[in-house]
């Protein structure tokens, strides 16, 4: 299991306590984190990743191109 998955698994009960899978989620300063991918796999539908680096955002767009936007 990767570190991002372990982190998400620890935080997901807390996250789900306050937001539903239909909530709009903003991840500011996302970097190259896999956190939003784990949220998608867990049923979250509307996640926006932002970062100061256009290079990071473009890399995420390419990597996650198979996910509807």
N, C-alpha and C positions, 0 to 999 in steps of 0.2 A: 504494500500500500504506500502511495507517495505521501510526502509530507503535507501537501495541500489538502489531500483527502482526509488525512488524520486531523488537520486543523478544522476543516469544515465539519467533520463528524462531531468534534467537540463543541463547536459553536452552533450547530444547526438547531438543537433544542431551544437555546436561548433566542435565536433568530425567529423561529416559528412561534415562540411565545408572544412576540410583538407584531409580526407581520404574516400575512397569508401568502400563499403562492400566487394569488391574483394581484398582489401589491406591486406598485411601481418601485423599483429598487435602483438607486444610484450608487455606483461604486467609484468614488473619487480617488484619484491617484492609484489606479488599478495596477500600473506597471505590467509585468508579464504574468500576473497571478492567474492561477487556474480556479480561483474561488468562484467566479461567476459561472464557469462551466459546471462546477459541482452543484450550484444552485439550479441551473437549467435541468440537470439530470435528476434533481430532487423535485422538479415540478414547477419551479418559478418560471413565469412566462415573460415578464417585462423587466429586463435588466439593462441598464445603460452603464457602460464603462467609460470613464474619462481619465485622461492623463495629460500632463504637460508635454509629453514627448509624442510628436506625430509619428515617429518611427515605431514606437511601441503600439500605438493604435492601429497603424497599418498592418503590422505583424499579426495582431489579434484578429483583424478583419479577414486576413488570408487564412489563418489557422482555423477560424470558426465560420468560414464561408458557408458551410453546410447547415448552419442554424438560421432559420428564418429571422429576418430583421424587421 
